[in-house]
């Protein structure tokens, strides 16, 4: 598995919120499309580890809930107060509570202490009374032989059960620390679908669909899975303006150039791949460059035959081209003829992009037999989405550059592999900290939530055929969900800029060469391209940074006829 895949598999154990969102997005709706996986990331092992982590967590919560319930039943009112204070401490381990200012945190302490301690004290008082009315009593006899029930209080046994609950919670953390070290070490293999037979069909679909060339997006962002947009620009050139026409008495009588966008895409692809395949010296090759076609379409489909349906509705034979009539699932792959038809019809509901992906993975440096620097995975994925359209005798060139940041630092577990067994147990203790109190005190509530999620996942999914509109589109990418907020390392940001500039320059030069071969006047195109690239319009967190100086909020357009539009994915950040 690639590093990003391993790290996100680790995230299934490290972050409950991450695991729950992955399972809800991927498994709750079996008809939901799967976003493409960029840069070698594999979604299937992450889903399998999320399921495994959920099962392990379920076992822990069942055992802890039983022990905690028994401790509560055997505790006195004083014990109830102790448990309520522990619950209060657990509440302050929540991320939302830790983000509050100091003053609000103090006020929250006083309010929660009243809202939680008082009701729980009353509950344990009721439990004490109920023990007189149930089997929890010790019979005593007076001199007249009358039996009197006396409540039996077992504070020591209650504390022992509470200690066992904490031991189980801590043991759970030790177990998954060893799991991370054994199953997710560098070079680990992906899991198998038969590990989760209940979801075998869905997992098989995910394994195939993530490598497809059709993106059904559900959040108005067509580049789902590719990260945030770093640059976006477009250039327009007139195809009827041929070279040497100024002052030409035969202007308007010369044959017009016929530009086939499919042929232009093939030419651009060849020129881009030459950076990888036609370079003599290995050190100069862009080794991690990959190009593929991508069809983007909004994943909300309308049933075309809805007004004519009288009997039971089914997706079979309903005629929508992007729904498989045999399974009712979204299609994820299109053949060359389909791709070419979309390229030649840019005004349709499907948009074609040529996706150019470069992973910033540094190869090793050697001087003969001496290794000077080992290979290093920077984990940054730079993608350029190229759209070429011929409309109204105009050639429209659009380039959108996205950057997928590395995986979150807290998911990167490579430091665990250098630890011995004792040190790994110590790391589990250190990682637990005050979270251990939350693990115990929230176990019953978490158990109810997990059971509800399992029931929701096991029930029959809604039949899309029962709706006029159905949202098939993917809402976010798991790789984006587990990504860092941004590329924090300076060298990573520089690499992202470097590869985006390389791809853009190669693209514009290829388009110019192609147009000039057909005799099209390209001075206007060159002028726009120079303005767009030299101004280096880059998207940052609070606006758009222009190398020529200054930062502005909102879109920036550079050059005559050029546009720059900012987009944000808005998911997993």
N, C-alpha and C positions, 0 to 999 in steps of 0.2 A: 504493500500500500504506500502511496505517496504520503509525505509528511502531513499535508493539510488534511488528508483523510484520517490518518492516525489521530491527529489532534482533536478532530471533531468527534471521533469515536470516544476519546477520553472525556470530551464534554458531556457525553451521555451520563457519566457517573459524577462529574464534578458540578454540574448545574442542573437542578431539577426543572427550572423554568425552560431552559434550552431543550431538554429532553421532551418535555410535555408539548412544546410548540412543534417540534419535529414530528412527533407521532400524530398530533392533531392534523397537521397539514398533509402528511403523506398517507395516513391510513384511515382517517375518519370518513373521507369521501372517496370511494374507489373509482369514481368517474373523473376525478380531478387530474388535469394534465401535469406532467413532470417537467420542470425547467431544465434546460441543458446544463451539463456539467462542464465547466471550463478549466483549463490548465491541468487536466489529468485527475481532478477530484472525482471520487467514486462515492455515490450516494448510498449504495446498497449496504456496505459494511456499517455505515453510521446508523441506519435504521435498525439493523440487526442488533447492534450494541445498545441502542435505545430500548429495544424490547427486552434484552437481557438485563439491563440495569433496572428496568421497571419491575421485572419479576423478582430480582434480588431485593429491591426496595420493598416490594409487597410482603415478602417473607419477614423482613425486619420489622415492618410496621405491625403485622399481625402479632408477632411474639411480644413486641414492646407494648402494644395496646392491651394484651391479656395481662401482662405483668403490672402495667400501670393501673388497670382497673382493679386488679386484686389488691394492690397496695392502697388504693383509695378506699375500698370496702373495709379494709382492716385498720385504716388510720383513724385516729381520734380527731376532734375538732382542731386541736393544735397541729396535728399532721396535715389537716386540710389547709390550714394557713400556710404551712411550709410549702405545700405543693402549689398553692396559688401564687406565692412569691416566686417560685421557680418558673411558673407560667409567665409571670410578669417579666422576669429576666429573659425568657425565650423571646418574648415580643420585641425586645430591644436588640435582638440579633438580626431582625429583618432589615433588608437594605433600605427600605423606605424610611424606617425609623432612624437609621444611622445618618441619613442625609439631612435630617432636620437640624436647624440651628440650636445652639445650646439652650437658649431660653425656652424655645418650643419643646425641646426634649424634656426639660425639667417639668414644665406644665403637663406634658403627656404622662410623665411618671406619676404625678399626683392623681390625675384623672383616671388612669388605668388601674392604679392601686385601689382606688375606691370602687371602680366598676367591676373589677375582677375579684378582689379579695373578699368583699362583702358577700356577693352571691355564692361564691364557692364555700365560704364559711357556713352559710345557711344550708347548702347542700350537704356538707359533711355532718352538720348537726342533725339533719333529717336522716342521714344514713345511720347515725348513732342510735336514733330512736327506733329505726326499722330493725336494728339488730335485736332489740328486745322482742320484736314480734315475729322473728324468723328463727332459723336454726342457730343463729350466732349468739348463743347464750350458754352460761354454765349453771345448771340447776343446783340450788342450795336448799337445805331443809332446816326448818326451825324446830323448836322443841316439840311442837304439836304435830310435826310431820308434814307441814304444808310446804309445797314446792313453790319456790320464788325464782323467776328468771332474772339472772344478773348478766348484764351485757359484758361480754368479754372483749377487752381491748388488747390488740397485739401490735404495739408500736415497733418493737424490734423486728417482728416478721414483716411489717409494712416497709420498714427501712431496708430490710434485706431484699425484698422484691423490687424496690425502687433501685437499689444498687445493681441488681441483675438486669433491670431494664437499661441502665446506663452501660453496663458491660456489653449487652447485645448491640446497642447502638454503636459503641466504640469498635466492637468486633466487626460490624458491617463495614466500617471505614477501613479497617485493616485488610479485610478481604478484597475490597475493590482496589486498594493500593497494590496488592499483589497481583490482582487481575490486570491492571494497567501495565505492570512490569513484565508480565509473562505474555499476554496476548497482543500488546500494542508496541512491542519493541521495533526498532528499525528493521525493515525487511519482512515484517509480519504479513501474512496472507489474508485476503478477504474472507469473510464468512460465507456460509452456504445457505441457500434459500430453505433447505429442508430443516434448518434450525428452528424455523417458525412455520410449521406446516399449516397453521390456521390462516396465515396470510400469504400462502405460497403463490397464489395467482397474482395478487397485487404486487408482491415483491418481484416476480418474474417480469411483470409489465414495467416496473420502475427500472429494473436492470437494463431493459432494452430502450426504453423511452428517453433516458437521460443522455443517450448518445445520438438521438435523432436530430434532424435539421428543421423541425417545425417547432416554433415557440408559441404556445397559447398563453398569453399573459392576462392576468386578472386585475391588475392595479394600474392600468394605463401607462405602464412602463415596459416598453417592448424588449429591453435588454436585461430582463430578469436573469440573475445568475452571474452577470458580468461585472457587478460593482457599480460605483458611482461614475457619472460622466465627468471626465476631466476637461475635455475639449469637444467643441461641436462647431462645425463650420460648413458652409456650402458655397459653391461657385457655379455660375451660369455662363454659358458661352453660346453665341449664335452660330448655327451650323451653315447658314446660307451665306455667311461672309467668308469668301475664299481669299487666298493670298493674291496680292497684286491687283485687286479689284479697284482700288482707288485710282481714278483717272482712266480706267479701262473703258474704251468706247463700247466694248461688248458686255459691259456690266449687266447682269440679269439674264444673259443668254447662255452663259456657261452652265453645264450640267451641275446640279446640286450634289453634294456629297451625301451618300447614304451610309449612316452610322448604325450598325447593328449592335445594340447594347449587350447582347449575349457574347458576340465576338470581342467587344471591348472589355467585358469582364474577364474573358479568357486571357486576353493580352495582359491586363493588369495583374492577374493571378500569376502568369508566367514571370513577369518582371519582379514581382514580390518574392516568389520562390527562388529566384536566382540569388538572393541574399543568403540563402541556405545551401542551395545545391550547386551553384556555379562559382563558388569561391575556392581559389586554389589553396590558400593557407588555412589550416583548420582553426587557428586562433581568431580568424576574421569572420568566420561563419556565424550567422544567427541561428544556432543549432535548435533552439526551442521555438521555432516559428512554425505555425500550423495554419492552414487556410481551409475553410469550409463554407458552404452555402447555408444561410439561415433565413427561413421564412417566418416572419412575425405577423401574428394575427390576434386581434382581441378575442379572448376566449369566452364570449357570451354569445351563444348561438340561438337563433330563432327557428322553431320547427316550421319548415316550409309548407307542410301539408296540414297544419293545425286546423284550419276552417273546415276541411273535408273529412276529418276523422270522426267516425260515429261509434265504432266499437272500442275495445280495450286498446290503449295506446302503447306502442312499442317503438324503440329506436330502430328496429330492424326494417330495412327497406324504406326508411323515411326520406332518403334522398340527400341528406346533407353530406357534402364531399369530405368534410373533415371529421366525420364520425364513422367508425368502422361498423357496417351494418351487422356483422356477425357477433360483435361483442358489445356494442354500444359505447366503446371507449374512444377517446380522441386519438386520431392518427398522429404519429410522431415522426414519420419519415415520408419524404417525397422524392420521386425519381427525377432524372435529369430532364425529361420532357416537361414535367410539371414545373420545375424550377425555371426552365427557359421560357415557358408561357407566362409565368409571373413577372420575369424580368422585362418581357416585351409588352406587358400591360401594367404600367406603374400606377395607373389610376384605380386599380381594383382594391378590394378589401384586404389583400395580402401584400405585405411589403417585403421585398427581397433585399438582403444584405449579404455582402461577401465579408465573412468574419475572419479577421486576421488576429491570431492570438500569439503572444510571446510571453513565456514564463521567464522571470528574471532569475534563472538558475545558473550560477557561476560555475563553469567547469574547472577542473583542477589545472594548475600551472606546473609544468615540468621543464627542467633543464636537463635534457638527456634522460638519465635514469634517476635524477634527483627531483623529488617533489618539493616545489617551492610553496605551493598553497593548495590545500585540499579543495574538493568541490563543495560548494555551499549553496543551499536552497534559500533564496531570498523570499520565497513564498508570495511574491507579488505577481499578479497576472494582468498584463496589459492587452486590451482587445481594441481593435479598430473595426468598426462596422461601416462598410463602404456601400453606398447606394448610388447607382448610375441610372439615370432615366432620360429617355429621349421623348420630349413632348413639344409639339408646336414648333418643330425645327429648332429646338433649343436642347442643349445637353446640360443636364443638371447633375452636379457632383456633390454628394454629401458625405461627410466623414464624421463619425462620432467615436471618440476615444474614451474608453472606460478603464478604470483601474480598480482591481479587486485587491483590497488590503490583505495582509497576512492574517492568520488565525489569531484569536485572542491570546495574550500572553499566559493567562491562567490556564489555558488548555494545553499549553506546550509542556509536555511531561518528560522530556528527554533527561532531565536531571535525575529522575528516579532510577534510571538504569545503572547508575554508578553507585547506588546505595546497597549495602548489605542488608540482610534480613532484619537485624536489630535496628539499623538506621532507618529502614523503611517503616517499621512499626513506630519509631519515634516521629517520622514524618506524618504518619496517620494521626498520632496524638496531637502534633502541632497544628495540623490542618483542621482538626476538630474544634479545639478551643471552646468558646461559648456556644458554638453551633451545636455541640453535643446536647445542651439543654433543650434547644429547639427540636432536635431529632426525637427526643423522648416526649416532650410535652405536646408536640404537634402530631404525634404518631396517630392517634385516633381520628383526628380531622383529615389527615393525609390519607388514611386508609379508606375513609368514606369517599374522598375525592377520587382515589385510584379505582375503587370499585365502580363508581359512577362512570368514569372514563372507559373502563373495560366494558361495561354494559352498553354504553353508547356506541362503542366500536364494534361490538358483536351483533348489534341489532341490524336488521335489514336496512340497507341504504335506500335513500329516496330514489325513486325511479325518475330519471330525467325526462322521460316521455310524458310525465304527468304535468309538465310545466311548459308554458309557451316559450319562456326564456330560461336557460339554465347556465350557471356560471361554471364552465369547464376550466377556465384559465387558472394557472398557478399564481398564488398570491405572493410568494417570496421563495427565495432559494435558501436551502439549508447552509450552503457554503457562505452566503452573505450573512445569514443569521449568526453564524459563529465567527464572523470576521471582526477584526479590531475596528475601532471607530474610524481610524485613518492609518496611513502609513507613517508611523511615528519616527522611524529611523530615517535620518537625512539621506543616506545612500539609497534607500529604497525609493524615496521621492525622486532623487536624481535619475535612477534607473527608469522609473515610469516616464519621466520627461524625455529621456534619451530615446527610448524605443518608440514613443509616440511621434517624436520628430523624425526619426528614421523612416517609419512607415508612411507618414504624411508626405515627406519629400519624395520618396520613391513613387508614391501614388500619383502625385501631380506631374512628375516628370514622365511617367508612363502614359498618362492621359494626353499630355502635350505631344509626345512622340506619335501616338496613335492618330491624333487629329491632323498633325502635319503630314502624315503619310497619305491622308485623303485631301490634302491641299486646303484645309480649313485654317483661317486666320486665327492665330493663337496668342497674339500680343495681349488682348484683353484678359484671356485666361491666365497668362503668366503674371500680369499685373495683380490680379486678384489673389493668385496663389502666393505671391511674394508678400502681399499685405497680410494675408491670413497667417502664414507661417512665421514671418519675421516679428509680428506683434506678439506672438506666443501667448494667446489668450488661454489662461488656465483657470479652472474652477477650484476655489478654495472653500473653506468652511463658511465664511461670511461674505462671499461675493466672488468676484472674478479678478484675478491678478494679471496685470499686463506688464510684460517685461520692460516696456518703454517707460514705465513709472506709474505708480498710483494703483489704487484699488477702488473698484466701483461695485455697487450692489445691483444685481440684475444682469440681463444678457448684454453682450457686447458684440457688435458686428464690425469687422475690419475689411475695408476694401469695397470697391464698387460692386454691388450685387452679392456681396458675401453676408452671411448671417451667422450668428452665434447664439445658441439657445441653451440655457442651463436646465438640467434635470437632476432630480435626486430620487433614489429608489424608495427611501422612506421606510424600509423594512430592515429589521435586525440591527438597528443602530441605537 
